[in-house]
Amino acid sequence: MLFLSDQDIEKHLTMKETIETVEQAFKEYAKGNVVLPTRSTIMIPKHNGSISFMPSYLTELEAQATKIISIYPDNREKGLPTTVAWIVVNDPKTGMVQAFMDATYLTAMRTGAITGVAAKYLAPKDSKTVAIFGAGVQGRTQTWAACTVRDIEKVYVFDLYPEARKRFAEDMSEKLGIEVIPAVSGEEACRDADIVLTATTSPRPVLKREWLKEKVHVSAIGAFYPDWRELDTATVAESKLVIDDMEGIELEAGDILIPIEEGTITWDHVHAELKELVSEEKVGRTSEDNVTVFKSVGIAIQDSSVANLVLKKLGF
């Protein structure tokens, strides 16, 4: 069995190829060539955490894996990552375990990549400025992905922790070769942004519709419980809304479930699932669109496809 650390995986993944791989996985999904059981989650309220199990199989890629992911928002105060994950990769022909991987970095990359895929179809073509809420690992890959699919010149970062946003600005400016500016408020971060990304663990909205430009794309990936949301109701209600996968969204996406419970929108407000955009069954952004929103809670084919990519690059 192959054992791979986050550091091993980081050496073999670029954002560009991760975006391409995740897009291909959704094209397979559109064809019906995936086996995707519902994610199973154990809530640990005593410790304010959760542990989820995410199996999937892509039949064309012959990629089968199961991810185990834990989400513990209070870990930040303990000097630990809020999200930690592992992946078990099986050979679908024999069932034998091929690899056991750290998947914290892989999760950040595949989640950034799905934002990149969505932005490819939904963000204004001339986007130049990004706002990112959340200066953690996931915020970094979200920003990297947006800069991969659009010619971004400037990034604003907002985080509740001033030192975190300062460090983010220094690190990402060096990595991306563009200006990255710490913002003192979410409103300041959004004022000039063409693409707004939310990657927080906040249970309450961090983004308000009134802060956004007329033409803007929003990608929300941080909230994945039915009573949590990062976007206010107006942002969702006034948008062309695209989601990663209906089954997970119906169970976990408070950003959409709460406005539905309020009676502001219905499920008919969902324009498309991402697989319908990549397969060209439905159209993404048009010249008539103002606000587009992509909401993702993450699905297992992202993990299986990227884990398969890593093994291929290592010659397996």
N, C-alpha and C positions, 0 to 999 in steps of 0.2 A: 504494500500500500504506500502511496505517495503522500507525504505530509508537507503542506505548503503554508508558510506564514504570511501575514499581511505584507511583510517586506519582500518576500519572494514574488508575490502577486504584483506588487507595485512596480517591480522591475519589468514586467511583461505586458502591461496594459497601457495603452494611450486612450485618450478620450475619444478621438476620432474613430478608432476601430471599435471601441465599446458602443458608441452610438450606432454605428453600422450594424453591429451584431444584434443589438436590442431591436432595431428596426426590422431586421430579418426575422427575428423571433415573432414579432407582431404580424408580419406577413404570413408566416406559417400559421399563426393563430387564426387569421382571417380565412385561411384555406380549410380550417378544421383539423389541422395536423398536429394537435397538441392534446395531451392528457393533463388536466389541471384540476385536481381536487381542491375543495374549499380549504382555505387556510384555517388551521385549528389553533386557538389561542387560549392559554391559561392566564387568567388575571391573578396577580399577587397583591391584593389591596393592602395587606399588612405592611408591605415594603414599597408600595407605590410603583409597582412594576408589572410587566407582562412578558410571557415567553410564547413565541409562535412557532408553528411547524409548517413548512411550505414545500411540499413535493411537486414535481412536474416532470413531464417527458415530452420532448419535441421529436416527432417521429422522423422527419427528414434529416435533421441534424444528428439524430441518434444521441441526444443529450438528455440524460436523466440524473437528477440530483434532488436532494432534500436540504433545505436550509432551516436551521434553528436560530432564531433571532430573539434577543432579549432587549426590552426597552425599559430603562430605569431613569426617569428624568432627574431624580435626586443624586445620581452618581456624580454629577458635575461638582457638587459640594464636597465629594469625597476624593476628588482628583482622578475620577474614572470616567471613561466614555459613557454617554447616555445610551448608546446603541452598540451592542456587541453581537457578533454572529459567527456561525460556523456552517460549513457545507459538507455534506457527505455525497460523493459522486459515485454512482454505480454504473457498471457496464450493463446496458440494457439487454445485451445478448445472453449474459450469464447470471446477472444479479450480483456478481462479485463487486466488492468495494474497490474502486480504482484509486480514490484520493480522499483525504480528509483535509479541508482547507479552513484556515482562518478566513472569515468572510466579512469582517468589519470594513476593510478597505474596498473589497469587491462590492459590498452593498452600497457604499457611498458612490462608487463609480457607476454601477448599474442604475441607481436612482438619479444621479446626475444625467446619465445617458438618456433616460426616458424623457426628462425635461428637454434635452437637446433634440430628440426626435419630435416632440410636440412643438417646440419652437420653430423647427424647420417648416412646419405646416401652418403655424398659427401666428408667429411673431411678424411684425412689419418687416418687410424686406430691407428697409433702410435703417433698421434699429442701430443706434450708436451708443446708447446709455442703458446700463443695467442697475437696478436696485436689488440688493439682497438683504432679507431679514434673517438673521441668524449667522453668527460668525464661527460656527463649529465646522467639523469635518464635512458634513453634508452641504453646508453653505458654500464651501470651497468647490466641491465638484459640481454643484448647480451652476455656479458662476463660470467655471471652466467650460461646461457644456454649452452654455449660452454664447460664450465667446468663440466656441468652435463652429457653430452654425451661422453666426452673424458677425459682421465686421464691427465689433464693439471697441469703442475708444475710451470709455470712462465707466467706472463702477462706483456706486455709493453703497456702503455697508452700514447697517444698523443692528446693534445688539444691545441688550440691557447692560452688559458688562463693558465699560469703556476700554479696559485693557484688552479685551477680546477683539473688539472692532479695530483697535490700533494695531494689534498683532496681525490680524487678517489683512488689513490694508498694506502693511509692510510686506508680508509674505506673498500675497497674490499680485501685488504690483510687480514684484521681482519675477514671479512665475509667468505672468501673462504679458509683461512688457507694456502695460498700459497704466493710466492713472487710476488709483483706487483710493477713495476718500472716505474716512470715517464720518458718519452723519450723527448728529446729536439727537435726532428724532426720526421716527418712521416717515413723517410728513416731509421732512427735508430730503430724505433718501429718495422718495417717490417723485418729487416735484418735476424732474426733467427726464424721468425714466421711460424708455420705450418697452423695456421688459422688466417685470417685477417678479422676484422669486421669493417664496417664503419657505424657510427650512428651520422652523422653531419647534419647541415642545410646549408652546403656549396653548392652554385650553380655551382661551378667549381671543377674539379677533385682534390681530396686530395691524391689519390693513383696512383702511376706509376708502370707499368709492370716491369721496370728495377730494382725496389726495392725488388721484390719477389723472394723467393726460387724457385727451379725447381718444387718441389712437394708442392703444397699449395692449400688451399681452401679459397675463398673469399666470404663473405656475405655482401651485400650492401642493407641497408634498409633506409638510411637517405633522399635520393632524390626522390621526388614523383611528380615532375612537368616535362613536356615534354622538357623544356629547361634547366633543372638542371641535374647534374651528379656528382657522387663522384669518379668514376673510369675512367681512361683514356681509349682511344680507344683500345690500344694494349692489355690491360688486358682483355677486353671483347672479342676481336677478337681471342686471342690465348687460349681461355678457352673452356672447356665443359660447356655450359651455361644452367642453369635450372632457371625457373621462378615460381612465386607463381600462377599466373593466367593470361592467355593471354589477356583477355578483358581489365583488368586494366593496364597491361603492355603496350598495344598498345596505350592507352590514356595518360599515365602519366610517363613512365619510360625513362627519358632522357638518362640514362646510356646505353640503348639499341637503343632508337630512334635516338640519335645523330650519333652513328657509322653507322646506316642504312642510314641516310640522307647523310653522307659523302661518302657512297658507299663502305665502308670497309667490311661490312657484310650484309647479307640478313636475312629475318625471318627464313630461313632454318637453320641458325646457332643455333637457340634455340633447345637444345637437348630434353627437356621435361618440362612439368608442374609438380609441386610438387606432385599433386595427382597421376601422373603416376609412380612416384617412390614409394610412400607408398603403392600403389596397386600392385606393382611389374610388371606393364605393361612395364616399361622400367628400365634399369639398371643405378645405380648411378656411383660412382667412381669405376674404374677398375685399375689394375696394370699398364696399359698403359697410364693412364691419368696423366698429370702434373698439370695444373691449372684448378680448377673447380670454377665456379662463380655461386652464387645464388643471384638473384635479386628479391626483394619483394617490392611491394607498399602497401601491406596489403589488405585483403578482409574480409568482414563482418562475415563470418562463424567463424573466429577466435574469434570474440567478443561474438557472440551468444553462442558458445560452452563453453567458459570460464565463461560467466555470468551464464549459466545453472549449471556449476560445483559449483560455489559459492553458488547458491541457494540450491542445493542438500546437500552441506555440512552444510547448516544452517537448513536442515530439511524441505525444501519447495518442 
